[in-house]
Structure formats: C-alpha cells, structure tokens
Amino acid sequence: MVQLPDGNFYRVKVAEDCSRLWLESDLSPKGKVKASCKEFFLGLTGQEGVMLVRGQHGESLLPVGSYQAHWLMVAERDEKGKPWWALLDFARQTPKFRVASDKTAELPFGPPFKLTMDVERSGRRFDFSLSLEDRSGNPVNAIYTPELKHPPEPVLVITDAKGKVVKTEKFHYG
C-alpha cells in the first residue's frame, strides 16, 4: 500500500505481464494516530508490509491493525516557515502500537526532546558526551537545518564559581 498526498491509501496493482501499474483505493477501516508534533513522516511495518506515512496537524489516518515503527522524521518550522528536521531511528527496539477505528492511538515516541550530558572521569581527564532523546528515551539520530545540513556543533563553556570562563570546548557529531 502507498499513501498519496491526498492522505488516502491505495493498493498497487501490477499487470501479469508487468507492463503496467495502477492504484486501487484501499477501502479497509481506518483509525487515527496522533503525534506530539505537527508534521512527520513515519516508516513502519503493518499487515500490508512496509509503509511510509505522512502526518499533518499532528495526526494521520492508518488502516486498522498492529504496527511496528522503524523510524520517525519530525519537522518543526522556524520563524521563516522553513522546516528543521529530527530523525529518530528505532534500530535497537522497534516500538509497537495498535490502530483501532473507534479511538485515536497516541504514538509512544517523538517530541518533546530532552538533552542529556554524561561526564566520565579518568584520572584528571573528563570526557563529556551530549545526546538528545525523545520522550520515550529513544536517541535522536540527527538534526537537519532547512538546507539539510547539521546545525553548528554545540559549545561547552566551563566557568568557575565566580563566573570566569575556565575552558571552552566544541562538541563533535558522531
């Protein structure tokens, strides 16, 4: 099945001799999924196989059934209306959810995001690690600007008790 820009799902049909393709409207019952972001793309697997779903206004329609999420791409628009993208790749553990026709299923992942910094000490050396997680603790794998580039690397500024800068270090991606 494929979802077209109109938001509806269609089954792809192939002629026996593979000479042509056509789309047939999917008439199976649908249910709503709600996300904690306005715009998103969701890669998942359901009874019909692998699907790419587009969500607008924080929700999307899906055929009734059980699903496993593989990734989520969230868009948040800046003051100029241009989208910034965040990618969550559920490689370690694919979240599962169910869609019913009589109620809206809340996706158990996505924003708000939480910034976490870990510190490891080895003698007199300190190593700092910065990570971004979604509300369920899944790692945010990448952030992209409207130009599809990584934003500038964050900077760690260490100050003493009086507020004097002691050390400045730039974090690196990867």
BELDA-V638137 format. One record per residue. N is the residue number from 1. RES is the residue in one small letter. PSI is psi in degrees with one decimal (none if undefined). Layout:
n->(N N)
res->(RES RES)
psi->(PSI PSI)
This chain:
n->(1 2 3 4 5 6 7 8 9 10 11 12 13 14 15 16 17 18 19 20 21 22 23 24 25 26 27 28 29 30 31 32 33 34 35 36 37 38 39 40 41 42 43 44 45 46 47 48 49 50 51 52 53 54 55 56 57 58 59 60 61 62 63 64 65 66 67 68 69 70 71 72 73 74 75 76 77 78 79 80 81 82 83 84 85 86 87 88 89 90 91 92 93 94 95 96 97 98 99 100 101 102 103 104 105 106 107 108 109 110 111 112 113 114 115 116 117 118 119 120 121 122 123 124 125 126 127 128 129 130 131 132 133 134 135 136 137 138 139 140 141 142 143 144 145 146 147 148 149 150 151 152 153 154 155 156 157 158 159 160 161 162 163 164 165 166 167 168 169 170 171 172 173 174)
res->(m v q l p d g n f y r v k v a e d c s r l w l e s d l s p k g k v k a s c k e f f l g l t g q e g v m l v r g q h g e s l l p v g s y q a h w l m v a e r d e k g k p w w a l l d f a r q t p k f r v a s d k t a e l p f g p p f k l t m d v e r s g r r f d f s l s l e d r s g n p v n a i y t p e l k h p p e p v l v i t d a k g k v v k t e k f h y g)
psi->(150.4 150.2 125.6 169.3 -21.4 -4.8 -11.1 158.2 145.1 145.6 135.6 125.0 142.1 132.3 149.0 -36.9 7.2 21.6 -17.7 159.5 151.6 162.2 138.5 128.1 134.2 120.9 8.4 156.5 145.8 157.5 165.6 144.5 141.2 136.3 161.4 24.3 156.3 -43.5 137.4 159.7 137.6 123.2 122.8 170.7 133.8 -165.6 -27.8 0.4 -156.9 137.4 150.8 123.4 136.7 132.7 138.2 149.5 30.7 6.3 167.3 154.6 143.0 149.3 143.9 136.1 -170.2 144.2 154.7 126.6 136.4 -34.4 160.9 129.9 116.9 136.6 133.5 126.1 140.0 -175.2 -18.3 0.8 7.9 140.4 136.0 139.3 142.9 132.3 127.8 122.3 114.5 56.0 -37.3 -48.1 118.2 116.3 145.5 148.2 162.8 141.5 125.4 156.1 -19.4 -4.3 161.4 127.8 126.7 123.7 131.0 22.5 170.4 -169.2 160.3 150.7 151.4 129.5 129.6 136.1 126.7 145.8 128.3 135.3 133.5 94.9 -121.7 1.0 139.1 132.7 128.6 137.5 130.8 131.9 157.7 130.9 155.2 -176.0 -16.1 5.0 7.5 140.1 140.2 114.4 -27.5 149.2 136.7 141.0 173.7 -22.8 6.7 37.6 160.7 143.4 166.4 145.8 140.3 155.5 133.5 124.8 119.0 127.3 157.9 -176.5 -24.7 -1.0 2.7 134.1 122.8 -39.9 142.2 128.1 143.2 131.6 155.8 145.1 145.1 none)
